[in-house]
């Protein structure tokens, strides 16, 4: 699987699965899966177009204390640095909004 395909599949999860209180458990499960998959994927630096920039950013977000959909959004924003895929501004805005959100545990997510 190419990085763009992996990114797109995770973006589809982000856009399609429930958020908010009803989606907090789902968000945690998805965040765990997304972090695990991206941690594996970045072991091959040829996987990404700019590994010097994207790998550290992805590693940082995968190991962060952020939770649920906030963590997923942050990983996707970091992964975006290493792929050749143009996203609509509305999608970037939504990822950024969720990445800045307070997680479902009530704690501010780290930057």
Helices and strands as residue ranges (DSSP letters): H 3-16, G 21-23, H 24-41, G 45-47, H 51-62, H 68-79, G 80-82, H 89-99
